[in-house]
Amino acid sequence: MAEGLSTTLVSNWLNTLRAAGAAFGPVAAQYAQLHTANPGAAGTTAISAGSNTRVIFTHAASSAGSALALTGTNPAWTNGGTSETITDISVWTASSGGTFLFSVALTASKAWASGDTFSLSTLGVSLGAQAS
């Protein structure tokens, strides 16, 4: 799977459009995790050895179809003892376990050495609408 939305998230969204569809409410919290390669369809491939911690973050509200943007404190990780290159992140509903929501490739990969801090400064999320 290329980076993108999880099949669980897509199915939940689509099922809200059915007349008898199941309600799908807001995600209570979002947590980002670092990866050294594409996280795969389950979001569990190539988890960073420098820090496998999921860090909570929040998005500002969307208005008039605008993209969601990070708000508040940017998620940050400190490398606990290895050198690696961070290429992707995955987003989850919990700090451990939880539901995989989506993955994103970084705009540019980042070499990350022991003791370094990695901070995510942007994480915009948008969906396109088509007019007919």
Secondary structure, DSSP 4 states (H G I P E B T S, - for coil): --SSB-HHHHHHHHHTTSTTPPP----S-EEEEEESS--TTTT-TTB-SS----EEEEEPPP-TTPPB-EESSPPEEE--S--EEEEEEEEESSSSSS-EEEEEEEEEEEEE-TT-EEE-----B-------
